[in-house]
Every structure is written in C-alpha cells, then in structure tokens.
Amino acid sequence: MEQQIQTQKYFGSEAERWDAQAKKLEYNTIMDRNNTVLDSLRRHGGVTNFLDVGCGTGQLTIQIADLGIAAVGIDFASEMIDICHKIELPLTQPRTSTAPQSLISNLRLTHLI
C-alpha cells in the first residue's frame, strides 16, 4: 500500500510536466506510445470500445474518441484527470456523479483508486 501511495504522489506532482511533455512537437515517448496504439487500431479495425488504464492527462483517450470509438480513460492521479478536464471540448452529457469525470461525446475520463 505504501508503494501505491508513493506512486500516486509522484504522478500527482508530475501532472503539469507530464501534460507539457505530451504536447511537445519534438519526439517524446508519450507521443510515440500514442501513435503506436493509434496505428494498431487502424490496422486491426473493428474496435468499438477502448480502455486506457493510466491515461495520464488523456491525450490518447481523446484521440481514440475522435475516431468514433467509445473511449474510457482512468488514472489514479486525480491531478492528471483535472488537467484533462481543462481541455476545451463540448460537453454532450452532464456529470453523472461526484467522482471527478467528464462525459464528452463518446469519451469518459475518471479518477479511480
């Protein structure tokens, strides 16, 4: 349990830096991971649901949802999800619980422990 708490604190404290790194135009591992997953989805086709465990600030989850796939992103660092909530996307459904989440078209981001 102590290791989980330490890991959660780390990712919580790194959320802003993580988001900035994910948006860089130069090569980075986050973008490479996202592109690999997107390429795989396009090659295999037929995907209707996608679960992004450890979604961070949600860039991949949003990209998957943009393809028309029902995408769910979960992360145990609420700071990561908070950053994703700041992204200006049209809300098509209201919040359905007190848990930090947003339903954006076919996209759902949730903080889970």
VOVO-182105 format. One record per atom (N, C-alpha, C): residue number from 1; residue in three letters; atom name; x, y, z. Coordinates in pm, 1 decimal. Layout:
BEGIN
nr/rest/atom/X/Y/Z
NUM/ala/CA/X/Y/Z .
...
//
This chain:
BEGIN
nr/rest/atom/X/Y/Z
1/met/N/82.3/-119.5/0.0 .
1/met/CA/0.0/0.0/0.0 .
1/met/C/86.8/126.1/0.0 .
2/glu/N/198.2/123.6/73.4 .
2/glu/CA/287.6/239.6/79.9 .
2/glu/C/343.3/272.7/-58.6 .
3/gln/N/376.8/169.3/-136.4 .
3/gln/CA/429.4/192.4/-270.7 .
3/gln/C/324.1/258.3/-359.1 .
4/gln/N/198.3/217.8/-346.1 .
4/gln/CA/90.2/281.3/-422.5 .
4/gln/C/77.9/428.4/-386.1 .
5/ile/N/85.6/459.5/-258.8 .
5/ile/CA/74.8/597.9/-213.8 .
5/ile/C/189.6/681.0/-269.6 .
6/gln/N/311.5/626.5/-265.5 .
6/gln/CA/426.7/697.8/-320.1 .
6/gln/C/412.3/721.0/-470.2 .
7/thr/N/365.9/619.0/-540.9 .
7/thr/CA/347.3/631.2/-685.1 .
7/thr/C/241.0/734.8/-717.1 .
8/gln/N/131.3/732.9/-643.7 .
8/gln/CA/23.8/830.4/-665.1 .
8/gln/C/74.0/971.8/-638.8 .
9/lys/N/151.1/992.5/-534.0 .
9/lys/CA/205.7/1124.9/-503.4 .
9/lys/C/297.6/1171.7/-615.9 .
10/tyr/N/380.4/1079.5/-667.0 .
10/tyr/CA/471.7/1115.4/-775.3 .
10/tyr/C/394.9/1163.7/-897.8 .
11/phe/N/299.4/1082.7/-945.3 .
11/phe/CA/225.5/1121.1/-1064.8 .
11/phe/C/139.6/1244.1/-1040.9 .
12/gly/N/89.2/1259.8/-919.9 .
12/gly/CA/14.3/1380.7/-887.4 .
12/gly/C/100.6/1504.8/-896.2 .
13/ser/N/224.2/1496.1/-847.2 .
13/ser/CA/314.5/1610.9/-850.5 .
13/ser/C/370.8/1636.1/-990.3 .
14/glu/N/367.8/1537.7/-1076.7 .
14/glu/CA/423.3/1549.4/-1211.8 .
14/glu/C/317.7/1577.9/-1319.1 .
15/ala/N/192.5/1596.6/-1280.8 .
15/ala/CA/83.6/1608.6/-1378.2 .
15/ala/C/106.3/1723.1/-1477.2 .
16/glu/N/141.8/1841.2/-1429.8 .
16/glu/CA/162.3/1956.0/-1519.7 .
16/glu/C/278.0/1930.1/-1616.1 .
17/arg/N/388.5/1875.8/-1565.7 .
17/arg/CA/503.3/1846.4/-1651.4 .
17/arg/C/468.4/1738.1/-1753.4 .
18/trp/N/393.7/1636.7/-1709.9 .
18/trp/CA/351.7/1528.1/-1797.5 .
18/trp/C/269.3/1583.2/-1913.9 .
19/asp/N/176.1/1672.3/-1882.4 .
19/asp/CA/91.1/1731.9/-1984.3 .
19/asp/C/174.6/1812.0/-2083.8 .
20/ala/N/267.9/1892.6/-2033.9 .
20/ala/CA/354.4/1971.8/-2122.1 .
20/ala/C/438.5/1881.7/-2211.0 .
21/gln/N/490.7/1773.5/-2155.2 .
21/gln/CA/571.9/1679.3/-2233.4 .
21/gln/C/488.9/1613.9/-2343.4 .
22/ala/N/365.9/1580.5/-2313.1 .
22/ala/CA/279.5/1513.6/-2411.0 .
22/ala/C/244.6/1604.0/-2528.0 .
23/lys/N/252.8/1735.0/-2509.2 .
23/lys/CA/214.4/1830.0/-2613.7 .
23/lys/C/331.9/1879.7/-2696.8 .
24/lys/N/453.6/1839.2/-2663.3 .
24/lys/CA/570.9/1883.4/-2738.3 .
24/lys/C/565.9/1830.5/-2881.4 .
25/leu/N/616.6/1910.7/-2972.2 .
25/leu/CA/618.7/1869.8/-3112.2 .
25/leu/C/738.7/1781.7/-3144.7 .
26/glu/N/842.3/1786.1/-3064.2 .
26/glu/CA/958.2/1700.1/-3086.7 .
26/glu/C/927.1/1558.9/-3037.3 .
27/tyr/N/1014.3/1464.7/-3070.2 .
27/tyr/CA/990.9/1325.7/-3029.3 .
27/tyr/C/981.4/1313.9/-2877.8 .
28/asn/N/885.3/1237.1/-2834.1 .
28/asn/CA/879.5/1201.1/-2692.4 .
28/asn/C/810.5/1065.8/-2679.7 .
29/thr/N/835.5/998.8/-2569.3 .
29/thr/CA/785.4/863.0/-2551.9 .
29/thr/C/633.3/857.2/-2540.4 .
30/ile/N/572.0/961.3/-2485.7 .
30/ile/CA/426.0/963.0/-2473.7 .
30/ile/C/362.9/966.0/-2612.6 .
31/met/N/412.5/1055.0/-2698.1 .
31/met/CA/359.9/1064.9/-2833.5 .
31/met/C/386.1/936.7/-2911.9 .
32/asp/N/503.2/876.8/-2892.1 .
32/asp/CA/536.5/752.3/-2960.9 .
32/asp/C/440.7/640.9/-2919.4 .
33/arg/N/413.6/631.3/-2790.2 .
33/arg/CA/317.9/530.6/-2740.1 .
33/arg/C/180.5/553.6/-2801.3 .
34/asn/N/134.8/678.0/-2801.1 .
34/asn/CA/3.3/709.3/-2856.2 .
34/asn/C/-4.7/673.8/-3004.0 .
35/asn/N/98.7/709.8/-3080.2 .
35/asn/CA/99.1/679.8/-3223.1 .
35/asn/C/100.9/529.8/-3250.1 .
36/thr/N/171.7/454.1/-3167.5 .
36/thr/CA/176.4/308.8/-3182.6 .
36/thr/C/38.0/247.9/-3161.3 .
37/val/N/-30.6/293.9/-3057.1 .
37/val/CA/-165.2/242.9/-3028.8 .
37/val/C/-261.2/282.1/-3141.2 .
38/leu/N/-255.4/407.8/-3185.7 .
38/leu/CA/-344.2/453.0/-3293.8 .
38/leu/C/-319.5/374.4/-3421.9 .
39/asp/N/-193.2/349.9/-3454.3 .
39/asp/CA/-158.9/271.8/-3573.4 .
39/asp/C/-214.7/129.9/-3562.6 .
40/ser/N/-201.7/70.6/-3446.7 .
40/ser/CA/-252.8/-64.9/-3425.4 .
40/ser/C/-404.6/-69.2/-3442.0 .
41/leu/N/-474.4/29.5/-3386.9 .
41/leu/CA/-620.7/33.7/-3400.1 .
41/leu/C/-662.7/46.4/-3546.3 .
42/arg/N/-591.3/129.5/-3620.1 .
42/arg/CA/-625.3/148.9/-3762.2 .
42/arg/C/-600.0/21.6/-3842.6 .
43/arg/N/-490.0/-47.3/-3813.5 .
43/arg/CA/-456.0/-168.9/-3887.2 .
43/arg/C/-551.9/-283.0/-3857.8 .
44/his/N/-594.0/-296.3/-3734.1 .
44/his/CA/-679.1/-408.6/-3695.3 .
44/his/C/-827.4/-380.4/-3715.4 .
45/gly/N/-868.2/-256.1/-3704.8 .
45/gly/CA/-1008.2/-220.5/-3728.9 .
45/gly/C/-1106.6/-291.5/-3638.2 .
46/gly/N/-1230.7/-253.6/-3649.7 .
46/gly/CA/-1337.7/-318.8/-3576.9 .
46/gly/C/-1342.7/-290.7/-3428.3 .
47/val/N/-1260.0/-199.9/-3378.4 .
47/val/CA/-1259.5/-168.2/-3235.7 .
47/val/C/-1375.3/-72.9/-3206.5 .
48/thr/N/-1457.7/-108.4/-3109.3 .
48/thr/CA/-1571.2/-22.3/-3074.0 .
48/thr/C/-1558.7/36.3/-2933.9 .
49/asn/N/-1477.1/-26.6/-2848.4 .
49/asn/CA/-1456.7/20.3/-2711.1 .
49/asn/C/-1308.3/18.8/-2679.8 .
50/phe/N/-1264.6/118.6/-2603.2 .
50/phe/CA/-1122.7/129.5/-2569.7 .
50/phe/C/-1109.0/173.9/-2425.1 .
51/leu/N/-1027.1/103.2/-2348.1 .
51/leu/CA/-998.7/138.3/-2209.2 .
51/leu/C/-851.7/175.2/-2198.2 .
52/asp/N/-825.7/297.8/-2156.8 .
52/asp/CA/-689.2/347.1/-2139.1 .
52/asp/C/-660.5/352.2/-1989.2 .
53/val/N/-595.1/247.6/-1938.9 .
53/val/CA/-561.8/239.9/-1796.4 .
53/val/C/-431.7/315.7/-1775.5 .
54/gly/N/-435.5/413.3/-1685.6 .
54/gly/CA/-320.3/500.6/-1667.0 .
54/gly/C/-315.6/604.3/-1777.5 .
55/cys/N/-431.2/665.9/-1804.6 .
55/cys/CA/-446.5/756.3/-1919.5 .
55/cys/C/-372.0/887.8/-1904.0 .
56/gly/N/-319.4/915.5/-1784.7 .
56/gly/CA/-248.3/1041.6/-1766.8 .
56/gly/C/-341.5/1158.6/-1789.8 .
57/thr/N/-297.7/1253.1/-1871.8 .
57/thr/CA/-378.6/1372.1/-1897.9 .
57/thr/C/-473.7/1354.7/-2016.4 .
58/gly/N/-487.0/1233.0/-2065.2 .
58/gly/CA/-594.8/1198.2/-2156.8 .
58/gly/C/-573.5/1217.3/-2305.5 .
59/gln/N/-451.9/1250.7/-2349.9 .
59/gln/CA/-433.1/1276.4/-2493.1 .
59/gln/C/-470.5/1156.8/-2579.6 .
60/leu/N/-425.3/1036.9/-2543.1 .
60/leu/CA/-457.4/918.8/-2623.7 .
60/leu/C/-606.7/888.3/-2618.6 .
61/thr/N/-665.8/898.2/-2501.8 .
61/thr/CA/-808.4/869.1/-2487.2 .
61/thr/C/-891.0/962.4/-2574.8 .
62/ile/N/-853.4/1089.1/-2579.2 .
62/ile/CA/-923.6/1186.9/-2662.3 .
62/ile/C/-906.2/1152.8/-2810.2 .
63/gln/N/-783.4/1117.0/-2850.3 .
63/gln/CA/-759.0/1081.1/-2990.3 .
63/gln/C/-841.2/958.5/-3031.2 .
64/ile/N/-853.0/861.1/-2941.4 .
64/ile/CA/-931.3/741.1/-2970.6 .
64/ile/C/-1078.7/778.9/-2986.2 .
65/ala/N/-1128.6/862.5/-2896.2 .
65/ala/CA/-1268.5/906.2/-2904.4 .
65/ala/C/-1294.6/981.1/-3034.5 .
66/asp/N/-1196.3/1058.3/-3081.2 .
66/asp/CA/-1210.7/1130.6/-3207.8 .
66/asp/C/-1227.1/1036.3/-3326.8 .
67/leu/N/-1184.1/910.7/-3311.7 .
67/leu/CA/-1201.0/810.5/-3418.1 .
67/leu/C/-1340.1/747.6/-3415.6 .
68/gly/N/-1423.5/789.5/-3318.7 .
68/gly/CA/-1558.1/735.0/-3307.8 .
68/gly/C/-1565.7/610.6/-3221.2 .
69/ile/N/-1459.3/581.7/-3149.6 .
69/ile/CA/-1454.9/466.0/-3060.9 .
69/ile/C/-1494.3/512.0/-2920.6 .
70/ala/N/-1578.4/435.1/-2852.1 .
70/ala/CA/-1615.1/467.7/-2714.2 .
70/ala/C/-1491.1/448.8/-2627.6 .
71/ala/N/-1435.6/558.1/-2577.6 .
71/ala/CA/-1308.7/554.8/-2505.6 .
71/ala/C/-1327.6/591.1/-2359.1 .
72/val/N/-1268.0/511.7/-2272.4 .
72/val/CA/-1270.4/538.2/-2128.3 .
72/val/C/-1126.0/547.8/-2082.4 .
73/gly/N/-1093.3/656.7/-2015.4 .
73/gly/CA/-960.4/674.3/-1959.0 .
73/gly/C/-970.1/677.1/-1807.5 .
74/ile/N/-884.4/600.3/-1741.2 .
74/ile/CA/-881.3/603.6/-1594.9 .
74/ile/C/-738.5/627.7/-1548.4 .
75/asp/N/-726.3/698.6/-1438.4 .
75/asp/CA/-595.8/723.9/-1379.8 .
75/asp/C/-613.4/741.5/-1231.1 .
76/phe/N/-516.5/696.9/-1152.9 .
76/phe/CA/-531.1/710.9/-1008.8 .
76/phe/C/-475.8/842.5/-957.0 .
77/ala/N/-414.5/922.3/-1044.4 .
77/ala/CA/-368.8/1055.8/-1006.1 .
77/ala/C/-475.1/1156.1/-1049.7 .
78/ser/N/-552.8/1203.1/-954.7 .
78/ser/CA/-662.8/1294.2/-988.7 .
78/ser/C/-611.8/1420.7/-1056.0 .
79/glu/N/-487.3/1459.5/-1029.2 .
79/glu/CA/-430.0/1578.5/-1093.1 .
79/glu/C/-420.6/1559.8/-1244.9 .
80/met/N/-394.1/1437.9/-1288.8 .
80/met/CA/-388.5/1409.9/-1433.0 .
80/met/C/-525.8/1432.3/-1496.7 .
81/ile/N/-629.6/1379.6/-1434.5 .
81/ile/CA/-764.8/1395.0/-1486.3 .
81/ile/C/-807.7/1541.2/-1479.5 .
82/asp/N/-768.4/1612.3/-1373.2 .
82/asp/CA/-802.3/1754.4/-1360.6 .
82/asp/C/-749.0/1833.5/-1480.1 .
83/ile/N/-628.0/1801.9/-1524.7 .
83/ile/CA/-571.3/1870.3/-1641.7 .
83/ile/C/-653.4/1840.0/-1765.1 .
84/cys/N/-693.9/1717.1/-1781.8 .
84/cys/CA/-775.3/1681.3/-1897.7 .
84/cys/C/-908.3/1754.7/-1896.1 .
85/his/N/-963.8/1775.1/-1779.5 .
85/his/CA/-1091.4/1846.9/-1769.8 .
85/his/C/-1079.7/1990.7/-1819.1 .
86/lys/N/-958.4/2045.6/-1818.7 .
86/lys/CA/-937.6/2184.3/-1862.3 .
86/lys/C/-937.8/2197.5/-2014.5 .
87/ile/N/-926.9/2085.6/-2085.1 .
87/ile/CA/-927.0/2088.2/-2231.3 .
87/ile/C/-1065.7/2130.2/-2277.4 .
88/glu/N/-1071.8/2225.5/-2367.1 .
88/glu/CA/-1199.6/2278.7/-2414.7 .
88/glu/C/-1261.9/2186.0/-2518.9 .
89/leu/N/-1351.6/2101.1/-2473.8 .
89/leu/CA/-1427.3/2012.8/-2561.6 .
89/leu/C/-1574.4/2029.9/-2528.4 .
90/pro/N/-1661.6/2020.5/-2627.5 .
90/pro/CA/-1804.5/2037.3/-2598.5 .
90/pro/C/-1859.0/1922.1/-2516.0 .
91/leu/N/-1922.0/1953.3/-2405.5 .
91/leu/CA/-1985.6/1850.2/-2323.8 .
91/leu/C/-2119.8/1813.8/-2384.7 .
92/thr/N/-2141.5/1686.3/-2408.0 .
92/thr/CA/-2268.8/1643.7/-2464.9 .
92/thr/C/-2355.9/1575.7/-2360.6 .
93/gln/N/-2299.5/1544.8/-2245.1 .
93/gln/CA/-2376.1/1483.4/-2137.1 .
93/gln/C/-2331.9/1546.4/-2005.6 .
94/pro/N/-2421.2/1559.3/-1910.5 .
94/pro/CA/-2383.2/1618.9/-1781.6 .
94/pro/C/-2301.4/1522.1/-1697.4 .
95/arg/N/-2235.3/1576.4/-1596.7 .
95/arg/CA/-2166.9/1490.8/-1499.5 .
95/arg/C/-2270.5/1404.2/-1431.3 .
96/thr/N/-2234.0/1278.7/-1407.6 .
96/thr/CA/-2333.0/1185.3/-1353.1 .
96/thr/C/-2303.5/1143.0/-1210.5 .
97/ser/N/-2193.9/1188.7/-1153.0 .
97/ser/CA/-2164.2/1153.5/-1014.6 .
97/ser/C/-2072.1/1258.0/-955.6 .
98/thr/N/-2041.0/1242.8/-828.9 .
98/thr/CA/-1949.5/1336.1/-765.3 .
98/thr/C/-1804.2/1300.3/-792.2 .
99/ala/N/-1777.7/1181.8/-850.5 .
99/ala/CA/-1640.8/1144.9/-885.6 .
99/ala/C/-1591.4/1237.7/-995.2 .
100/pro/N/-1462.3/1275.3/-992.8 .
100/pro/CA/-1411.5/1361.6/-1099.2 .
100/pro/C/-1422.6/1290.3/-1233.4 .
101/gln/N/-1510.9/1335.1/-1318.7 .
101/gln/CA/-1524.4/1273.5/-1450.2 .
101/gln/C/-1591.4/1371.5/-1545.0 .
102/ser/N/-1572.2/1350.5/-1669.9 .
102/ser/CA/-1646.3/1426.0/-1769.7 .
102/ser/C/-1687.5/1329.3/-1878.7 .
103/leu/N/-1806.4/1348.0/-1929.9 .
103/leu/CA/-1853.1/1269.1/-2042.4 .
103/leu/C/-1853.7/1362.5/-2162.1 .
104/ile/N/-1769.7/1335.0/-2256.2 .
104/ile/CA/-1753.7/1420.8/-2372.7 .
104/ile/C/-1777.3/1333.7/-2494.2 .
105/ser/N/-1894.7/1346.3/-2555.2 .
105/ser/CA/-1932.0/1261.7/-2667.1 .
105/ser/C/-1914.2/1115.9/-2625.6 .
106/asn/N/-1821.6/1044.6/-2688.7 .
106/asn/CA/-1800.2/904.9/-2653.4 .
106/asn/C/-1675.2/888.1/-2567.5 .
107/leu/N/-1638.7/993.3/-2494.9 .
107/leu/CA/-1518.7/993.6/-2412.0 .
107/leu/C/-1555.9/1005.6/-2265.7 .
108/arg/N/-1492.8/924.3/-2181.5 .
108/arg/CA/-1514.6/934.5/-2038.0 .
108/arg/C/-1379.8/923.3/-1967.9 .
109/leu/N/-1353.4/1018.4/-1879.0 .
109/leu/CA/-1229.3/1016.8/-1801.7 .
109/leu/C/-1264.5/1013.8/-1655.6 .
110/thr/N/-1203.0/924.2/-1582.0 .
110/thr/CA/-1238.6/903.8/-1443.1 .
110/thr/C/-1114.8/883.1/-1357.6 .
111/his/N/-1119.2/935.3/-1238.3 .
111/his/CA/-1013.8/912.5/-1139.9 .
111/his/C/-1055.5/794.7/-1054.2 .
112/leu/N/-975.0/690.3/-1054.7 .
112/leu/CA/-1003.5/571.2/-975.2 .
112/leu/C/-884.6/537.2/-887.8 .
113/ile/N/-912.1/483.4/-772.5 .
113/ile/CA/-804.2/433.3/-686.9 .
113/ile/C/-828.4/283.6/-668.7 .
//
